[in-house]
Amino acid sequence: MSGGLTGRPTDAPTAPASVAGLLRDIADVGRDATRGGYSRFVYDDGETTLREWFVAEAERRSLEVETDRNGALWAWRHGTGGATGGPGGTAGPGAAVVTGSHLDSVPGGGAYDGPLGVASAFAAVDLLDARGVRSERPLAVVAFPEEEGARFGVACLGSRLLAGAITPDRARALTDADGLTFAEVAARAGLDVDRIGPDPARLAAIGAFVELHVEQGRGLVDLGEPVAVGSAILGHGRWRFSVTGQGNHAGTTLMLDRRDPMVAAAGIVLAAREVAIDHAGARATVGRVQPVPGGTNVIASRVDVWLDARHPDDAVTAAVVAEIHRRAVAVAEAEGCEVVLVEESYGGTVHFDDGLRARLTDVLPQAPVLDTGAGHDAGVLASVVPTAMLFTRNPTGVSHSPEESVEDDDAQTGAVALADVLESLLLRPQEPIVS
Ligand SMILES: [Zn+2]
């Protein structure tokens, strides 16, 4: 499933690398012959090859590489490791500027989700070097492990461990599809799994984290712009409607004698769409329906309907779900059925740091400000360090699919925008980057 790196000379680059060129070097790594696209799962052959690529690109730029206690790779510019315990560590708290993303993918994912942010970070370092930007502030390129959760089932595992958003015991016990635990797999990859967990000193050193990511929607396509500044990650949750009726014979039960929960379930599907359309910016999806017992010639006795609902404003998400529930009760009653609603999970909207976002929009006045419905390491870190995101245009608007796409020119424009932002943050006098 994985190929090797295409060779490039190991001497230092004389000109800034292009993002497209960097991504071409890893274009054969972790291809998925079955699904198409890429399957790069944490610590498998493909992701391990990408880690080697990360180290090689860092060394090519004379960045000092360290692996943190949770398996994230950090490449520090000019040996300035800040107060992180990393190379060079002399700068004070809140001094470091950090950028990067992840290298792993979903099964059959695209080429850009994750690696675009890492390649753009290296390209931005080249641009800063070419501009002669020097700073006492440490700058690091980072790659977080298991962002997609494709192997061990918990998204953003590396950043969650760093931020203390998952306990080390729970992380160690996570298992992959082969029954291997995270502890076994990470130990085999060289990690001291007894030491995984929160890293407050490292977090305290960070004054700003900026993650560039391919846009996972059509916002920039519709606006005709190549790069956006992120405002928020939409809160989202999962709810289950269980509709109970009367199981019966599909042939002998007259139409007007039925209490068919599938008919009510159909009403819930339609209600979800109508209610979401009525609330600007809301998304509501029924992607899973399960009839019990589930026979072609059987009127179901119960149907479970799972709803995924999202909106930047948690109150609107709650209102959307409440309205879908109200309509669900009405359609169920009309069918002689009952409905019970259970919230299975909910994570509130993450708003990126206002001060840092203002800095980004000052530097990039052309860039629209967009939210995203997808989760990111930046969303986890936003609760512990000032965090911002940049999005690069995706002409297909499709993501988590081989159809995900970025034009070479847009990729480079994104790297220049990232370099502009980093330059502004690095040249900030030695005081908190945001207040
Ligand atoms: Zn991603």
Boltz pocket constraint, residues with backbone or C-beta under 6 A from the ligand:
constraints:
  - pocket:
      binder: B
      contacts: [[A, 102], [A, 113], [A, 114], [A, 147], [A, 213], [A, 375], [A, 376]]
      max_distance: 6.0
